Amino acid sequence: MNSIYSINKSINKSIEFHGLKAQYIWYFGMLISGLLLLFAALYISGAGTLFCLSVTGSLAALGSVRIFRLSSQYGEFGLMKALAKKRLPKVLKSYGRRYFQGLAGTAMPPGDLSKRKEIRS
């Protein structure tokens, strides 16, 4: 039996618009909004029309290329993962043993030496 309603088969898929995926659509929108404000500020300040168009046009081209490259390189969640990975420390430094003493067995208070000897033997 045919229905007059079409079925949306892209449930749980990320939004895509002309190759931009997920959050990159928002980045592109923010780029366009920022360039519009920049053009208005330059034009109101008295800069020539050709100068305003050349500055905003070149920034639009560079920003668009960058956003499309990030979208194709990292995909939907890859950029967030890469930024999170950069925030992880390379090395953990500890100047005392107190935090690691209870890792071998059960956690115990730092001053209880009798139980530590029993676990090690």
Secondary structure as the mmCIF struct_conf table of DSSP 4:
data_model
#
loop_
_struct_conf.conf_type_id
_struct_conf.id
_struct_conf.beg_label_comp_id
_struct_conf.beg_label_asym_id
_struct_conf.beg_label_seq_id
_struct_conf.end_label_comp_id
_struct_conf.end_label_asym_id
_struct_conf.end_label_seq_id
BEND BEND1 ILE A 4 TYR A 5
HELX_LH_PP_P HELX_LH_PP_P1 SER A 6 ILE A 7
TURN_TY1_P TURN_TY1_P1 ILE A 11 ASN A 12
HELX_LH_PP_P HELX_LH_PP_P2 LYS A 13 ILE A 15
STRN STRN1 GLU A 16 PHE A 17
TURN_TY1_P TURN_TY1_P2 HIS A 18 GLY A 19
STRN STRN2 LEU A 20 LYS A 21
TURN_TY1_P TURN_TY1_P3 ALA A 22 ALA A 22
HELX_RH_AL_P HELX_RH_AL_P1 GLN A 23 ILE A 44
TURN_TY1_P TURN_TY1_P4 SER A 45 GLY A 46
HELX_RH_AL_P HELX_RH_AL_P2 THR A 49 TYR A 74
TURN_TY1_P TURN_TY1_P5 GLY A 75 PHE A 77
HELX_RH_AL_P HELX_RH_AL_P3 GLY A 78 ARG A 87
BEND BEND2 LEU A 88 LEU A 88
BEND BEND3 LYS A 90 LYS A 90
BEND BEND4 TYR A 95 TYR A 95
BEND BEND5 ARG A 97 ARG A 97
TURN_TY1_P TURN_TY1_P6 ARG A 98 PHE A 100
HELX_RH_3T_P HELX_RH_3T_P1 GLN A 101 LEU A 103
BEND BEND6 ALA A 104 THR A 106
TURN_TY1_P TURN_TY1_P7 PRO A 110 GLY A 111
HELX_RH_AL_P HELX_RH_AL_P4 LEU A 113 ARG A 120
#
